[in-house]
Amino acid sequence: MSRIYLETLIDADIQTVFDLARNIDLHQQSTSRTHEKAIAGRTSGLIEENETVTWKAKHLGIYQTLTTKITSMEKPNQFTDEMQKGVFKSLHHQHIFKVVNEKTLMIDIFDFESPLGIIGKMFNKIFLKNYLKNFLLERNKLIKIIAESPDNNYQLITQSSSHEVAI
């Protein structure tokens, strides 16, 4: 199993950061490069415990689908999503939020395992771990920008329609 551990310090309150991290519309905006779109389950707004979302995205030149479920949530301190269906052998993403000096420390613990045994392990080491880390960093960068915006009232354009969604 491979693990990615990231810490992002954000100058915003914990509830704001927690809500941005579980916002489907923000996630779609942060992953526009891979054309990621929520196609089933919760497809917009804030995902809640026991809800699922199915994503369709183009990774490595191939369209793939991945269904995850929020398996635990303790507002505003943590939530965990786990793969239900998809190309990975397993995927477990823990999101942790802590108040540190009036800011929010957002921690990602992203555990994943590719199929194909030793070939999958080599692919993880050579390419996939870095690819996924950059994917998460891009998402976290957008969360930080929006949370730290002076008016904290950015409008996100969803990929699926022309209406604006307030975060």
C-alpha positions as CSV (number, residue, x, y, z in Angstrom):
1,M,0.0,0.0,0.0
2,S,1.2,3.5,-0.8
3,R,0.6,6.6,1.3
4,I,0.5,10.3,0.6
5,Y,0.6,12.6,3.6
6,L,0.0,16.3,3.1
7,E,-0.4,19.3,5.4
8,T,-1.8,22.6,4.3
9,L,-2.0,25.5,6.6
10,I,-5.0,27.8,5.8
11,D,-5.7,31.2,7.2
12,A,-9.4,30.6,7.7
13,D,-11.7,29.1,10.3
14,I,-12.1,25.3,10.6
15,Q,-15.7,25.1,9.5
16,T,-15.0,27.0,6.2
17,V,-12.1,24.8,5.3
18,F,-14.1,21.6,6.3
19,D,-17.0,22.6,4.1
20,L,-14.8,23.6,1.1
21,A,-13.0,20.2,1.4
22,R,-16.3,18.3,1.0
23,N,-17.8,20.5,-1.7
24,I,-18.4,18.6,-4.9
25,D,-18.6,21.7,-7.1
26,L,-15.2,23.0,-5.8
27,H,-13.7,19.5,-6.4
28,Q,-14.9,19.6,-10.0
29,Q,-13.4,23.0,-10.5
30,S,-10.0,21.9,-9.0
31,T,-9.9,18.9,-11.3
32,S,-11.0,20.6,-14.5
33,R,-7.7,19.5,-16.1
34,T,-8.8,15.9,-15.9
35,H,-12.4,16.7,-16.9
36,E,-13.6,15.2,-13.5
37,K,-17.4,15.2,-13.2
38,A,-19.7,13.9,-10.5
39,I,-22.2,11.6,-12.5
40,A,-24.1,9.7,-9.8
41,G,-24.8,9.9,-6.1
42,R,-24.2,13.3,-4.6
43,T,-23.4,15.4,-7.7
44,S,-23.2,18.9,-6.2
45,G,-23.1,20.7,-2.9
46,L,-21.7,19.3,0.4
47,I,-21.3,15.6,0.7
48,E,-22.4,14.1,4.0
49,E,-21.7,10.9,5.9
50,N,-22.9,7.7,4.2
51,E,-23.4,9.4,0.9
52,T,-21.6,8.3,-2.3
53,V,-20.3,10.1,-5.3
54,T,-19.3,8.6,-8.6
55,W,-16.7,10.5,-10.6
56,K,-15.9,10.2,-14.2
57,A,-12.5,11.6,-15.2
58,K,-9.8,11.3,-17.8
59,H,-6.6,10.0,-16.2
60,L,-3.6,8.9,-18.2
61,G,-5.6,9.3,-21.4
62,I,-8.4,7.0,-20.4
63,Y,-11.8,7.8,-19.1
64,Q,-12.4,6.0,-15.8
65,T,-15.1,6.0,-13.1
66,L,-14.6,5.8,-9.4
67,T,-17.3,5.6,-6.7
68,T,-16.4,6.7,-3.2
69,K,-18.5,6.7,0.0
70,I,-18.1,9.0,3.1
71,T,-17.6,6.3,5.7
72,S,-17.1,8.6,8.7
73,M,-17.5,12.2,9.5
74,E,-17.0,14.3,12.7
75,K,-17.9,17.9,11.8
76,P,-15.7,19.9,11.5
77,N,-12.7,17.8,12.5
78,Q,-12.6,14.9,10.0
79,F,-14.2,12.9,7.3
80,T,-13.0,9.8,5.4
81,D,-13.9,8.6,2.0
82,E,-13.3,5.1,0.7
83,M,-13.5,3.6,-2.8
84,Q,-16.5,1.4,-3.4
85,K,-15.9,0.8,-7.1
86,G,-13.0,1.7,-9.4
87,V,-9.6,0.8,-10.8
88,F,-7.7,0.7,-7.6
89,K,-7.4,-2.4,-5.4
90,S,-8.1,-0.1,-2.5
91,L,-8.4,3.7,-1.8
92,H,-8.8,5.3,1.6
93,H,-8.6,9.1,2.0
94,Q,-8.7,10.6,5.5
95,H,-9.3,14.4,5.8
96,I,-8.3,15.9,9.2
97,F,-8.8,19.5,10.3
98,K,-7.2,21.1,13.3
99,V,-7.1,24.6,14.7
100,V,-3.5,25.9,15.0
101,N,-2.9,29.5,16.1
102,E,-6.3,30.7,14.8
103,K,-5.7,29.0,11.4
104,T,-6.7,25.6,10.1
105,L,-4.3,22.8,9.5
106,M,-5.8,20.5,6.8
107,I,-4.2,17.1,6.7
108,D,-4.7,14.5,3.9
109,I,-3.8,10.9,4.5
110,F,-4.3,9.2,1.2
111,D,-3.7,5.4,1.1
112,F,-4.1,3.5,-2.1
113,E,-3.1,0.2,-3.7
114,S,-3.1,-0.5,-7.4
115,P,-4.1,-3.8,-8.9
116,L,-1.7,-6.1,-10.7
117,G,0.6,-7.1,-7.8
118,I,4.2,-6.3,-8.3
119,I,3.6,-4.5,-11.6
120,G,1.1,-2.2,-9.8
121,K,3.6,-1.6,-7.0
122,M,6.3,-0.6,-9.5
123,F,3.9,1.7,-11.3
124,N,3.0,3.3,-7.9
125,K,6.6,3.9,-7.1
126,I,7.7,5.2,-10.5
127,F,4.7,7.3,-11.5
128,L,1.3,7.0,-9.7
129,K,2.2,8.3,-6.3
130,N,3.6,11.5,-7.6
131,Y,0.7,11.9,-10.0
132,L,-1.8,11.6,-7.2
133,K,0.2,13.9,-4.9
134,N,0.1,16.6,-7.5
135,F,-3.6,16.0,-8.0
136,L,-4.2,16.5,-4.3
137,L,-1.9,19.6,-4.1
138,E,-3.9,21.2,-6.9
139,R,-7.2,20.7,-5.0
140,N,-5.7,21.9,-1.8
141,K,-4.3,25.0,-3.5
142,L,-7.8,26.0,-4.6
143,I,-9.3,25.3,-1.2
144,K,-6.6,27.6,0.3
145,I,-7.2,30.4,-2.2
146,I,-11.0,30.4,-1.7
147,A,-10.8,30.1,2.1
148,E,-8.3,32.9,2.4
149,S,-10.0,35.3,-0.1
150,P,-10.8,38.6,1.6
151,D,-14.5,38.4,1.2
152,N,-14.6,34.6,1.4
153,N,-17.5,34.6,-1.0
154,Y,-16.1,33.4,-4.3
155,Q,-18.5,32.2,-7.0
156,L,-17.6,28.8,-8.5
157,I,-18.7,28.0,-12.0
158,T,-19.7,24.3,-12.1
159,Q,-18.5,22.3,-15.1
160,S,-22.0,20.9,-15.7
161,S,-24.0,24.0,-16.1
162,S,-23.8,27.7,-16.6
163,H,-25.3,28.7,-13.2
164,E,-23.0,29.9,-10.4
165,V,-22.8,28.1,-7.1
166,A,-21.9,30.2,-4.0
167,I,-19.4,28.6,-1.6
